[in-house]
Amino acid sequence: SIGISFVYKGVRYRERIALPPTGRNLKYVERLRATKEHEIATNVFDYARHFPDSPRARLHAGGPGTPLSEAMDAYLESLRGQIEPETLAKYRHDARAVAKWFQGKTLQSLTRAEVRNKVASLNLSRKRLLNLLTPLRGTLAQAVDDEVIETNPLAGFKVRRIAKTNETIDPFTREEVDRLGRTELGYLWQFWSWSGLRSGEVIGLRWGDVDSECVAVAIRRSVRVGREKRTKTAS
C-alpha cells in the first residue's frame, strides 16, 4: 500500500491507499493528495468519501468537528461486552453530564484550559470529578490512538482539591429511624438503617437468606440495574 499524509482541521492525518507502490501509482496518489488539499482549502473535503474504511471517517462525518457527545457515545459503544453492563450504564450517565458542560464543543476543539476551568467551578469532591471525567479521558485517548486528534488535551491532567467541598453527611437519627419504622414497609427501612447494607444488597435479599430463628441474614448477592451479581460483603 501507499501512505498519504495531509493536514485537516489543524491535525496531520496519515492514511493508506490500497495500491502497490509502483511509479505510476505513486504519481496517482500524489495527484490524489493535491485534490484532497484543494478540497480541504475550499471546505468541501469529505473524509468518509475518500477513506470509507478509516476509523476516522465516522468521527468526521457531517461537519467541521465531531460533537463531544457523539465522540463519547462512540467510545462507550466500543466498550460494550468488555465491561459490566451496570458500569457501562454509569459511564453513559456521566458522559451525558460532561457533554452538558461543554455544549457546542467538538472532539477537535476542546482544550485543557476549558476542562480545568470547568472543574474549578464545580463544588464536587475530587473522587466524583474523577469519575465524571473517566468517559471523556477514554474518548480522548482513543481519538489519539485512531489519529483523529494529534494530542490528548487531558494527558497528565490532575484534579486537585485544596479546599473542602460543602458536602456534609447527614445520617438518620434514632428518632428518624423510629419514625420510618412506623411507615409503610417500616420494618424494611429499620432493617436497612441498622444493617448498613448497600442498596443492591437489600434488593437482592431473599427469604432463604434469613436463618430459621430470624437472628442472622446471609448476604449472598447484589442487584444492580436489574442484574444479579455476587457481593463482596461478608455474611
C-alpha positions, -999 to 999 in steps of 0.1 A, spaced: 0 0 0 9 37 -2 9 61 27 -6 95 23 -2 124 47 -23 156 49 -34 183 74 -71 185 81 -87 209 107 -53 216 120 -44 180 126 -20 159 105 -35 126 93 -20 95 77 -40 71 57 -31 41 34 -41 37 -2 -46 0 -12 -23 2 -43 11 -13 -48 39 13 -47 47 14 -84 59 45 -101 25 50 -118 6 45 -86 28 69 -67 21 96 -93 -16 89 -90 -15 92 -52 4 124 -54 -23 139 -77 -50 125 -53 -32 142 -24 -33 175 -43 -70 171 -49 -76 165 -12 -56 195 -2 -77 216 -26 -109 203 -12 -97 210 24 -87 245 14 -122 251 -1 -140 235 28 -156 207 7 -135 178 18 -155 146 28 -134 123 49 -158 93 46 -159 96 7 -121 94 4 -115 69 32 -147 50 39 -129 22 58 -109 45 81 -119 47 118 -117 85 115 -144 86 87 -174 84 110 -159 108 135 -155 134 108 -189 129 91 -212 158 87 -194 188 99 -162 208 109 -157 186 140 -172 157 160 -196 168 187 -181 158 220 -213 139 230 -212 118 198 -175 110 203 -181 98 239 -211 77 227 -189 61 201 -162 54 226 -186 39 252 -203 17 225 -168 3 218 -167 -9 254 -199 -29 252 -191 -65 261 -158 -55 277 -171 -41 310 -201 -48 333 -234 -36 319 -241 -15 350 -206 1 347 -213 10 311 -247 25 321 -229 46 348 -204 58 322 -232 68 299 -248 88 326 -216 106 335 -209 112 298 -242 130 294 -234 153 323 -199 161 309 -214 168 274 -237 194 290 -207 212 305 -192 216 270 -222 221 248 -211 232 213 -176 218 217 -162 192 194 -136 165 199 -112 186 180 -118 220 197 -119 210 234 -90 225 253 -72 216 285 -79 251 299 -117 247 293 -117 214 313 -96 229 341 -118 260 344 -149 239 345 -136 216 371 -125 245 393 -160 260 391 -178 228 405 -185 221 441 -178 184 438 -154 160 456 -122 150 438 -135 114 436 -167 125 419 -149 147 395 -125 119 386 -155 95 380 -172 121 358 -141 127 336 -135 89 331 -155 86 298 -140 119 285 -105 107 292 -111 74 275 -127 91 244 -97 115 240 -72 87 245 -89 66 218 -91 95 194 -53 99 197 -48 62 190 -71 65 160 -52 96 149 -84 116 149 -66 142 171 -29 148 173 -26 152 211 -47 144 242 -55 177 260 -61 158 292 -28 138 291 -13 141 326 -42 163 338 -47 160 375 -78 170 395 -67 188 427 -89 199 455 -73 223 480 -104 234 498 -130 210 512 -164 209 494 -195 219 511 -209 184 511 -219 171 545 -231 138 557 -265 139 574 -273 104 587 -307 95 601 -311 100 639 -325 72 661 -358 92 663 -359 95 625 -353 57 621 -381 50 646 -405 73 626 -396 55 594 -404 22 612 -440 34 616 -445 40 578 -454 15 551 -426 -11 548 -413 3 581 -395 -30 590 -376 -28 558 -364 8 565 -354 -1 600 -335 -32 589 -317 -12 562 -308 16 585 -293 -6 612 -277 -32 589 -258 -7 568 -262 -28 536 -258 -13 502 -290 -7 482 -282 -36 457 -277 -60 486 -310 -51 501 -328 -56 468 -310 -90 464 -322 -104 497 -345 -135 497 -363 -152 525 -339 -181 523 -311 -158 533 -327 -154 568 -318 -181 593 -345 -202 610 -345 -181 641 -346 -148 623 -314 -137 640 -289 -136 612 -290 -127 575 -266 -141 549 -256 -115 522 -251 -136 491 -259 -114 461 -265 -78 449 -288 -65 422 -278 -35 401 -298 -22 371 -319 -54 372 -288 -77 370 -278 -101 398 -242 -104 408 -221 -117 436 -213 -94 465 -181 -89 484 -199 -82 517 -194 -109 542 -223 -128 556 
